[in-house]
């Protein structure tokens, strides 16, 4: 069998983003952690980590992490049956990647009951909806909420429904830039707000209006910050309807062109052999997202 | 003089987090970008990039990026006087690192007027308040809001005031775990919410109550998600007062132990030779943070 002390060292360095913190978590000296990584590399015959800040797994490192993640989930099932195997008696942790907008809206309400009942702690990792899947592939997370449907090898994907976005701005922004009403062609020349380089919602919205090419924009990689900038009149941008019910009702934000929502489907990716806890959460999510996300039948 | 085509390639690869996007932004082929980086490395005699995903600058790479950032700010001043030098006629961009909680609360309202008046677009980078300064040192940003006072070489820091945090939880969470009132010693054994490995606010709060050592916690690296999880009863945690005025007024969140705020001072770090735009923003922030952040005199 593999030497799991070495693999646990690799997982700790990646998850804790450094050797020092990994050593703290493992209760080892930093040089002991370093030794374990070197020994692991000697065994597999190639580097498992890129020594950057933070350290990142190599291709082979990612495959090993993926394996560690799956073994951990299987161990949990066994611990339920053979409690003496459990080393710490600490609550279980589930590491899950999800997009910032889900975390800023429906996730907490949908999952709180599950976590309280199961006594589970969450390690949440925020990733843009189009790139979260790479964390699954890297074996760093047990599951992931993202916009891509196709599962990675060894995993399944489940359609959860869609988040509905609306293109919004403050009344002050619209009055300043569009005193005579919004013209689609001019939208590309007034500031938009974009979450980050992977956020193509504003591009898709403009393309839907027949506006192609680049447009001026602020970059704001925070869901809450995005809404604050929109309310403060920095620019227009696509915001989940769920996140701004109060702002829409109170008039702090208005739709720039009425009746043009953009629905982004979300999928739940989870390991096929991910153990009973993950299967329970998957069943729970199927129910709990009803009424929170838009389904094709709605 | 330096060859700025090469330096611009380095800056684009780091800022765009990859060769492919850097090539798009520069309007070059990916191999041309790669060639420029190699030529730069041949000139300086050592690697400027760690070829990880995303690529990260080496020590010498960081010094070069720092230089590029300062040159760009100086160019901006000159372009105001010699408009013909301006290549694109695009609005200026300011790249600024700040902590998620500032972005989720006071930042937008404090800076909107400045951006609208100056026609400036923001590239915001979210970094934990204790680590944002590394982006300054890396030369990747023009300025930074963080909790560390000491400026990096070539920069100045300005005290903006403090964010006031309160330890909050939902009434349901408190009723479930503390039916007879909150006991400090038991706080470490019920779930807390922690923003990420660099967030030590919960540790400091517990230490202030005389509770040392580790405690169970969820990890949630999103300001808005943090509040949503707290409202949904996942755990207790320290939240900026500014962010939850409505939740406190409406009773969705309550202070776990009354009258124990934690103030986190924030500093504005900016390059000493950062040009007129940055100096104007610095003056603007001094006024605009009044009433938004807590000052010693308040």
HADDOCK unambig.tbl for C-alpha pairs under 7 A between the chains (distance, minus, plus):
assign (segid A and resid 50 and name CA) (segid B and resid 52 and name CA) 6.76 0.50 0.50
assign (segid A and resid 52 and name CA) (segid B and resid 50 and name CA) 6.95 0.50 0.50
assign (segid A and resid 103 and name CA) (segid B and resid 225 and name CA) 4.89 0.50 0.50
assign (segid A and resid 104 and name CA) (segid B and resid 224 and name CA) 5.14 0.50 0.50
assign (segid A and resid 104 and name CA) (segid B and resid 225 and name CA) 4.57 0.50 0.50
assign (segid A and resid 104 and name CA) (segid B and resid 228 and name CA) 6.76 0.50 0.50
assign (segid A and resid 108 and name CA) (segid B and resid 228 and name CA) 5.74 0.50 0.50
assign (segid A and resid 108 and name CA) (segid B and resid 229 and name CA) 4.91 0.50 0.50
assign (segid A and resid 108 and name CA) (segid B and resid 232 and name CA) 5.87 0.50 0.50
assign (segid A and resid 109 and name CA) (segid B and resid 232 and name CA) 5.52 0.50 0.50
assign (segid A and resid 112 and name CA) (segid B and resid 232 and name CA) 6.01 0.50 0.50
assign (segid A and resid 112 and name CA) (segid B and resid 233 and name CA) 6.66 0.50 0.50
assign (segid A and resid 112 and name CA) (segid B and resid 234 and name CA) 5.93 0.50 0.50
assign (segid A and resid 121 and name CA) (segid B and resid 217 and name CA) 6.49 0.50 0.50
assign (segid A and resid 121 and name CA) (segid B and resid 218 and name CA) 5.13 0.50 0.50
assign (segid A and resid 122 and name CA) (segid B and resid 218 and name CA) 4.81 0.50 0.50
assign (segid A and resid 122 and name CA) (segid B and resid 219 and name CA) 6.08 0.50 0.50
assign (segid A and resid 123 and name CA) (segid B and resid 218 and name CA) 5.76 0.50 0.50
assign (segid A and resid 123 and name CA) (segid B and resid 219 and name CA) 4.52 0.50 0.50
assign (segid A and resid 123 and name CA) (segid B and resid 220 and name CA) 6.60 0.50 0.50
assign (segid A and resid 124 and name CA) (segid B and resid 219 and name CA) 5.59 0.50 0.50
assign (segid A and resid 124 and name CA) (segid B and resid 220 and name CA) 5.12 0.50 0.50
assign (segid A and resid 124 and name CA) (segid B and resid 221 and name CA) 6.84 0.50 0.50
assign (segid A and resid 125 and name CA) (segid B and resid 221 and name CA) 6.68 0.50 0.50
assign (segid A and resid 126 and name CA) (segid B and resid 221 and name CA) 6.59 0.50 0.50
assign (segid A and resid 217 and name CA) (segid B and resid 121 and name CA) 6.46 0.50 0.50
assign (segid A and resid 218 and name CA) (segid B and resid 121 and name CA) 5.11 0.50 0.50
assign (segid A and resid 218 and name CA) (segid B and resid 122 and name CA) 4.81 0.50 0.50
assign (segid A and resid 218 and name CA) (segid B and resid 123 and name CA) 5.76 0.50 0.50
assign (segid A and resid 219 and name CA) (segid B and resid 122 and name CA) 6.06 0.50 0.50
assign (segid A and resid 219 and name CA) (segid B and resid 123 and name CA) 4.51 0.50 0.50
assign (segid A and resid 219 and name CA) (segid B and resid 124 and name CA) 5.60 0.50 0.50
assign (segid A and resid 220 and name CA) (segid B and resid 123 and name CA) 6.59 0.50 0.50
assign (segid A and resid 220 and name CA) (segid B and resid 124 and name CA) 5.14 0.50 0.50
assign (segid A and resid 221 and name CA) (segid B and resid 124 and name CA) 6.82 0.50 0.50
assign (segid A and resid 221 and name CA) (segid B and resid 125 and name CA) 6.68 0.50 0.50
assign (segid A and resid 221 and name CA) (segid B and resid 126 and name CA) 6.59 0.50 0.50
assign (segid A and resid 224 and name CA) (segid B and resid 104 and name CA) 5.12 0.50 0.50
assign (segid A and resid 224 and name CA) (segid B and resid 224 and name CA) 5.54 0.50 0.50
assign (segid A and resid 225 and name CA) (segid B and resid 103 and name CA) 4.89 0.50 0.50
assign (segid A and resid 225 and name CA) (segid B and resid 104 and name CA) 4.57 0.50 0.50
assign (segid A and resid 228 and name CA) (segid B and resid 104 and name CA) 6.76 0.50 0.50
assign (segid A and resid 228 and name CA) (segid B and resid 108 and name CA) 5.73 0.50 0.50
assign (segid A and resid 229 and name CA) (segid B and resid 108 and name CA) 4.91 0.50 0.50
assign (segid A and resid 232 and name CA) (segid B and resid 108 and name CA) 5.87 0.50 0.50
assign (segid A and resid 232 and name CA) (segid B and resid 109 and name CA) 5.49 0.50 0.50
assign (segid A and resid 232 and name CA) (segid B and resid 112 and name CA) 6.00 0.50 0.50
assign (segid A and resid 233 and name CA) (segid B and resid 112 and name CA) 6.65 0.50 0.50
assign (segid A and resid 234 and name CA) (segid B and resid 112 and name CA) 5.93 0.50 0.50
